[in-house]
Amino acid sequence: MANTFFSAPPATRLSQRSRDLLKTYPEAIAAAICALLTLLGWLALHGSWLGLGVWILLAAYVIGGYESAREGLTTLWQERELDVDLLMIVAAIGAATLGLWQREYFLLVDGAVLILIFAISGALESVAMHRTERNIRSLMQLTPDTGRRMLGSEAQLVATADLQVGDRILIKPGELIPTDGIVRIGSSTVNQASITGESVPVDREPGDEVFAGTLNGSGALTVELHKPPESSLIQRVIRLVEQAKTAEPPSQQFLEKFERGYARVIVVVGLLLATVPPLLLNWSWEVTIYRALVFLVVASPCALMAAIMPTLLSGIAKGARQGILFKDGAQLEKIGQVRAIAFDKTGTLTTGILQTSDLMAAPGISADKVLQLAASLEAYSEHPIAQAVVEKAQKREISLRPMTAVQATVGQGISGSLAGEPVRVGKLAFVSADLASTLDSRLTFDSQRLESEGKTVIWVSAHGQVLGLLAVADQVRPQSARLLAILAKNQIMTVMLTGDNAATAQTVAQAVGVQTTYSDLLPEDKVGVIQQLQQQYQQVAMVGDGVNDAPALAQASVGIAMGVTGSDVALETADIVLMGDRLEKLEQAIQIGAKSQRIIKQNITLALISISLLLIANFLGELTLPAGVLGHEGSTLLVTLNGLRLLRT
């Protein structure tokens, strides 16, 4: 029987996943191959396989340095600018040439390592860009591609992009709303948490606005478009994420200018060293070229590169051990510099899960009876408020009673019958309809107080009278108050951003001790607040968990998402993820970031001192090529080991 594996073309044997990886991350794969070839070349030289080692290292030069060489030459050709990419290629080629000329073949390894460092940097940038594109695709998936356009009494399925202002669309129960519009017919509850961050689904009736990407409840809605689909709130969210993620921060602009200035100086000095001494100092050309090439080797920024990357990687590894996922090494450094942190409310400072917080009964009625009747009826509903009531009854081990003729009224409540007696749970006007008994004044007072605290009040009636009420609210995370107190002690400004109303926001703000509160915010409003904070505090972090937080997470200097309750878009957009929803880990993230910043400053100082001493020694003619390589690699090793200190427990 023929061997199908060996007879198949190589392309068919390559898995689809491998081809996708090669297509998506070519720079990362080139860096990995360059690292492997550099290691094999080094081993070959140590194993006395001289010729093989040289060819392997030259292959590492080509594979790892191709992209940097292309970018460097493109910048030189199109912008008439020198950058570090081109300097790296010149230094690497100089090291290789000098190594082959002087038969110091281990200089090829030095050049290969230099190329490898830059290849890894380019690969990380490529991965970050791919993640940004994936963020946008995730946002786009929140809205349906089609909508049901009403033509008379019939609904025609059309592409969302083809809808026009004035069209009416039908939204069935349980469907995502495809675009922004105004409700014209029907009523329902709409879960807007993904857009506005509201913790409780809101009632929507004729005249109310609904947003694309939100989830319709149990009622059918006919919605009229009052703006084009491309102007919907979710599309504005997408554009805000794109703008914020592609905007180049001032620090990056400064770094690029520094790199190009550094490259110009080194190239100019290298050319002067190679030409001026023979003409003015009567040096031999051999000595001059030797000194110029040593200069290129010792002046290459390997130590400066190693001053940052090992430290950041160590910080990322330490964070992972403690349940903190740093997606971007640059953000690890920034988190230690933040002077203000903005928190989303629902799902961040709070749990995002509704719970029954208060239970009150009318005179002569037991609280357990009120809870039993409410839970028995709410057990037939899937509304988040109903689930909170049923969970409260389960915790108190209260048995439920069978209900009949159960009927939900959208936006009002739910009704049923127990042994022939009507039972109602919901808004006061709904439960007290047709009841002759007067309402207890104490319950009215308690209801007003609870609502002023931002809680949702539901009433219970049976046997011809109002029996009591329950209050449902989102619960504050136990660790929120302690964390904000620590941040305030460290002179970090704390701000809360929420789409909820002012009363609810103030209640949570007082409970956790946040310094400033902004309420009734849409996603674009949150971005505006972040921009204002950045003007005042420069480095600003944002902590959130919902789709509505994605633009603010992208705009912030550091975006931080909750790992469990966080939406896919928030997790993708954020730079840091707190795994397990442990908000207290934010304190540790700041500590790791601050320590990494201190170590990076130490490393940069060591690298600059080392390069300066090597350059001075070379100018004085006291530095041999092996000594230059030893000093160069020694300083790189020193700053690398210093960066690894972050790994210590």
N, C-alpha and C positions, 0 to 999 in steps of 0.2 A: 504493500500500500504506500502511495506517495506521501512524503512528509509535507503536509499542507503548510506548516509553519515556515519552512525554508523556501517553499515554492512561492509563497505569497510575497507581493511587492512590499518593500519596507514601509511605504506610506500606509498600507492597509493594516500593518502590524502595530502602528502607533495609535494608541488609544485616543478617543475623542477628547478625553479630559486633558491629555498631554498636549494635544494640538491647541486646545483652548487656552491652556496656560502659556504656551509658547506665543500665541497670538496676543494675549492680554498683557503678559509681563515679560517682554523680550529682554528688557534691561536687567531685570532680576536674574533671569536665566543666564545671561552673559556674565554677570558678576559672579554667579555660582561656578560657572565653568572656569572663569579666570582664577578664582580661589583654588579650585582643584588643580589646575595646571601649574599655578605657582608652587603649591605644595609638592606636586610630583617633580617639578623641575629642581626644587631645592633638595629633595631626596635623591634625585639622580646625580646631582653634583656631589653630594656627600657619598654616594655609592660609587664614585669614580667613573660614572657613565657620562663623561664630559660632553660629548657631541649630542647625545640624546637630551641631556639636561638643557643645553643651549637652545635646541630647537623647540623643546616644550615651553621654555620661558618666552621665546619669541612668539609662539602661538598665544600665550597668555597676554602679551603686549597687544597683539592684533585684536583678539576677541574682547578683552576688557577695555581697551583704549579706543576702539572704533568710534563709539558714540561721543566720547569726550573730544576726540580729534575732529569729528565732524562738526560738533557745536562750536569748538574753538575756531576752526577755520571759517565757519559760516559767520561768526561774529566779526572776525577779522575782515572778511570780504565784504559783508553787507554794511556793518556799522563802523568799520575802521577802528575797532576797539580790540585791545588785548584783554583776555580774561584768564582766570586760573586754570581753566581747562587746557588752553593752549600752553601755558607755562608748565603744566604737568607733563604734557607730551614732550616738550622740549627737554625738561629735566630727565624724564625717563629715557628718551633717546640718547641724551648725553651720557647718562649712567651706562647704558648698554654699549654705546660706542667706546667709552673709556674702558669699560670692562673687557671688551673684545680686543682693544688695542693694547692694553697693558696686561692682558691675560689674567685679569682679576675678575673671574667669571661670576663671583658671588655679587658683583655690582648689578648684574642682570636681575638678581632676586630683589635687590633694593628698588630698582625701577618697577618691577612687577608689583611689588607691594604698594608702591605709590599709585600705580594705575588701579589696583584693586580697591583702594580706599575711595577713589573718585567714582569707580564703577558702582560701589555700594551706595554712595550718595545719590547718584542718578537713579538707581533702582528704587530707592525709598521715595523719591519724588514722583516717579512713575506710578507706584502703588497708590500714593496719596491722590493723584489725579484720577485714577481709575475708581477709587472709592467715592470721589465727588460725583462722578458720572452715575454711579450706582445709587447715590442718594437721590438724585433727580428722578431716576427711573422709579424708585420706591414711592416718591411723592405722586408721580403721575398715575400709579396704580390705584390710588385712593379714589379716583373718580371713574365711573363706568364709561366705556367707549360709546355707548348708545343710550338713547332716551326714547320714551314713548310720547311722540308728538300727537296731540289730539286734533283730529280732522272731523269736525262734527261730533258724532257720538262714538267714533271709532278711534283707536290708538294705533299709530303707525310707528314702527321701530326705525329710528334714523340715527346716524352718527351724531355724537354730541357736538362735534365741530361744525355740523351743518345747521344747528339750531340758531334761530335769529331772535332779536328783541321782539317781543309781542307774541311769540309762540307759547302755547300752553302744553305742558307735559304732565303725564300721569305718573305718580310715584306710588307704587303698591306697598303694602305693609312689609316691613323687614328689608326694604331695598335701600341702597345707597343713593343719595340725591346727586344727579350728574352735574348740575350747575346751579348757580345762585338764582333765586327768583322770589316772587311774592305769592303766598298762598291765596288762591281765589276760591277754591271749593274744598270742603272737608276740614277735619281737625284731627290732630294726632299729637303724640309726644315724639320729640326728635332728640336723639343723643348727639349733642354737639361737642362732646369732650375732646374729640380729635382736632377740633378747630379752635374753639373758644376756651377749652379747659374747664367748663362748668361741670361740677361734680354730680349734678342731678339732671336727668333729661328734662327738657323744657317743653311746655305746651305750645303748640302752633295752631293758630286759627286763621281764618280769612283776614288778610291785611298784614300778617306777620311775614318777616323775611326768613328764608331758609338758605343754607350754604351748601355748596358742592362738597362732597366727601363726608357729609354727616349722615347718620343712620336713622331712617324713618321707623316709627314704632308700629303700633297696631292699627292705625287708621290710614285710609287711602287719601292722598292729597292731589289736587290739581294745582300746579304751580305755573305762574306766568313769568317769563324771562323779562327782566327789566334792564339787563345789561348783556353784552355778548359773552359767550362761554369763556373766551380768552381773558376776560376781565374779572372772572370770578375770584373769590377770596383764595381758593386753593391754588389757582394759577399765579396769583400775586405772591403766595407763599413760595412757590417754586422759583419764581424770578428773584425773590429776596435771597433765597438760599444760594442760587447761582451767583448773584452779585457779591454776596458776603464771602463765599468760599474762594472766588477768583480774585478778589481785591488783594493787592499786594501791600502788606503792612509797611510802615516806615522803616522798621528794623531790618526787613528783608532788602529794601532799597539801599539802605546804608551798607549792608553786608556786600551787596553786589558791587557798589561803588568802591568799597575797600578792596575787594578781590581784584577788580580791574586795575586799581591804582598800584596794588602790590605787584601784579603781573608786569605792569609797565616798568616799575623800578627794577625788578629782578632781571628782566630781559635787557633793559638798557645797560645796567651794570655788568651783566654777563658779556654783552658785546664789547663794552669798553675794556673789560678785563682781557678779552681775547685779542684785542687790536692795539690798544694804547701802549702797554708796557714795552713791546718790542720797538716801538717808534720813539718813545721818550726816555725809557730806562735801559734800553739796549738788552732787554731780556731775550732769551731765545724763544722762538715760536713754540718749541715743544713744551718749555716750562710754562709759557703763557697759556697755552691751550689747556695744559694740565690744571693750572690754577682756576681757569674759567669753568672747566667741567666740575672740579671739586666744589666750586662756588654754587653751581647749579644743583649739585647733590645736596649740599648742606643747607641751601636756601629753600629747598622744596618744602612745602608746608605739611609734611607728614606729622610732625609733632603737634602742630596746631590742629590738624584734623583729629588726631588721636586725643587731643585735649577735651574734645566734646563728645564724640560718638560713644566711646566705652562708658563714660559717665552716664550718659542718657540711657544706654542699654541696661546698665546696672540698675538705674533707678526704675526703669520699666519692669525689670525682673523682680525687684524688691516689691514694687507695687502689686504685681501679679500674685505674689505670695500672700499679700494682705487683702486680697479681694478688690484691688484697684487696677483697672485696665487702662493704661496709657496708650492711646492709638498713635500719637505723634510725639516724637522726642522733643520737638521744639516746644510743645505745650507743657511738657514736664518742667522745662525751665521757666515758662511763663507763670505757671500756677504758683510758684514761689514768690512772684512779684505782684500778685493781685492786691489791690487796695480796696476793692469793692466787689461784692458778690450779690447777684440778683437771683432770687429763688422763685420758681413757680410755686403756686400753692397746692393745687390738687395733685396728689400722687407724689409730691416732693416733701414739702413741710407736713403734709397730711398723708394718710395712708391711701387715699383715693377710694376707700371702701366705706359705703354707708353703714352706720350702726344706729340702733335705737338708743338714744342718749337719755330720754326722759319719759316717764310714764306717770300719768295723773288720772285719778278717778273722781267722779262726782260723789257728793256726800251719800253715804250708805251703800256705795258700790266698791267692791274689792278691786285692787289694781290687777290682780291675777285674772279676774273675769274679763276686764277690758282687754288685756293682752291676749287671752284665749280666743275671744270672739274676733279680734282683729287678725290674729295669725291664722285662724281657721278659714277666714274669708280670703286673706292675702295669699294663702297657699295655692290658690287657683290662678295667681298672676305671676308673670315673669318680670315685672317691673323691679328695678333695683330697690325701691322703697319697700316693696312687698317682701323681697328677700331679706332685708334688714329686720323687718318685724317678725318673720318666721324664725329667723336665726335667734332672735331674742327669746322667743318662746321655747325653743329647743334648749337653750342654755339654762333656762329656769325649769326645765323638765315639765312643761305644761302640755298636757295632751290636747290634741286638736279635735274639734267637733266636725261631723260631716255637714256640708252645706249643699243646698239644692238651688236651682234657678239662678245660678251665678251669672251676673252680667256686668261687664266693665264698661264704664262711660268715660270716653277719652277726655283727659284733662280735668276730670271731676273726682272719680273714685270707682269703687266696686261695690256691688250689692248682691245679696243672696237671701236665702231663707233657712232658718234653723227651726225645725219642728213646727213649721207653719208660721213662725214669727219673722218679720223682715229685719235684716241686719245690714247696716251700711258702714263703709269705711272710706274716708276721703276728706274733701274740703268741707268746711262748716256748712256752707249753703246747701251742699249736696246731702249731707247726712241728716240735716235738720228739716229737710223739706217735708211738709205735711205733718210735722210734729207739733202738738199743741202745748207741750210742756215748755216752760221758760228755761233759759240756759243759766247755769250757776255762774255767778259773777266772778268767783275765784278762778274758774276754768278760763273765763275770758281774759282775765288779767294775766294768768300764766301763759296763755297762748300768745298774747302781745309781747310778753317778755321774751319768750323763746324765739319768736320771729325776729325780734330786734337783735338777737344774738346770732342771726343768720341760719337758724335751724328751720327745717321743713316740718310743719305741724299737720298731723292727720287726726281726724276726729272719728269716734266710734259711737254709733247709735243702735239701739235695739229695744224691743218692748215698748215702743212709743216714746223713748226719751234718749237724750244724749248721755252716754255712760262715762265718757272720759276722752282723753287725748293721748297721743304719743308724739314725740319729737324725734326726728331722724336727722343725723348730721354726719359729715365726714370727720374722722377722728385725727387729731394731731399726733404725729409720730412722737413716741416717748423721748427720743434722743434730740428732737429739734431744738428745744429750749436750751439744753446744755451746749449744743454746738454753737448756736448763735451767741451765747454768752462768752464762749471762748473766742469767737471771732471778734466780738466787740472789745474784749480784753486785749487782743492783738492789734487793735486800731484798724480793723477791716470793716468798712461800711457794709451793712446788710439791708437789702431791699427785697420786697415781695411784689411779684407781678401776677395778676390773676384776671381771668375773665368773669369771675363771680362779682356779685354786687358789693357795695361798700360795707354793708352791715356784716356780711359773712367775712369779708376780708379783715375788717377791724377786729372781729372776734378772734380769728386765728392769729393776727399780728400781736394782740395783747397776750395770747397764751404762750407764744414762742419768743416774744421779745424782739421782733424785727424792728429796725429803726425807722424805715420809711415804707409806705404801702401805696401801690397803684392798683386800682380796681377797674372793672368794666373794660378790659383791654382786649382788642383783637390782636392777631399775630403781628400785624404791621405796627401796631401801637407799642408792642413789647420791643420791637427793633428800635423804635424811636427813643424809648427810655434807655436802652443799652447805649445808644449813640451819645445821648446826653451824659451818661455816667462816664463814658470813655473820654469825653472832653474834659471832665473834671478830675478823673482818677487814672487815666491812661489805660492801665491793665485792669480789665473787668471780666469776671467770670460769670457764667450763667448756668444755673442748675435747673433742669426740667425733665419731663418724661413724655410729653405728648407731641402730636404732630404740630399743634399750635405753637409749640416751643421751638420748632426746628429753625425758623429764621433767626430768632434771638440767639439760639445756640451757635449758629453759624456766624452771626455778627460779633458775638462776644470774643474777647481775646482768647478765652478758654471756655469751651462748651462742655458741660458735664451732664451726663444722663444717668437716670436710675436704671439698674440692670434688669430688674424683674418686671416692674410695672411699665417701664419705658416702651413707647411704640418703636416699631422697626425704624421709622424715619429718624426719630430722636436718637436712637442708638447709633445709626449710621452717621448722622450729622455731627454728633458730639466728638470731642477730642479725648475725653476721659469718661469711662463708665464705672459707676460704683456698683460692683456685683453684689447680688443679694439684697439690693435696696437698703444697704446700711449707710445711712446718711452721715453717721459719725466718722466714716472713712474719709470724708472730705478733709478733716483736720490732718489726718496722716498724709493725704496726698499733698497738702500744702507744705508739710514738714519735709517730705521727700523732695519736693520741688525746690525748696529753699536750700536744702543741703546740697543738692546737685548743682545749684547755681554757685554756691561757695566753692565747691570742688572744681568746677569749670574755670572759675576765676584763678584759682591756684594753678591749674594746669596751663592756662594760657600764659600766666606769668613765668612758669618754669620753661615752657616751650620758647618763649621770646628770649629769655635769658640764655638758654642753650644755643639757639640759633645765632644770637649776637656774639657769644663767645667763640663759636665755631667760625663765624665770618671774620672776626678779628684775627683769630689764629691763622686763617687762610691768607688774609691780607699781609700778615707779617711773615708769611712763608714758612711757618712752623708746623703746618698741618699736612700730613701725608694723606694720600687717598684712603688707605685702610683706617687711619685714625679718624678721618672725616666721616666715613661710613659708620664706624663704631660710635662716634659721638652722636651722629644723626639718629641711628637706630636705638642707642641707649636712652636718649631723651624721649624718644617715642615710647619705649618700654616703660620708662619712669612715669610718664603722665598716664599711660594706660593702667598701670598698677594702682596709681592714685585714684583713678576713676572707679576701679573695681572695689574700692572701700565701701561703696554704697551697698554692696551685696552682704556685708556683715550684718548679722541679726542685732 
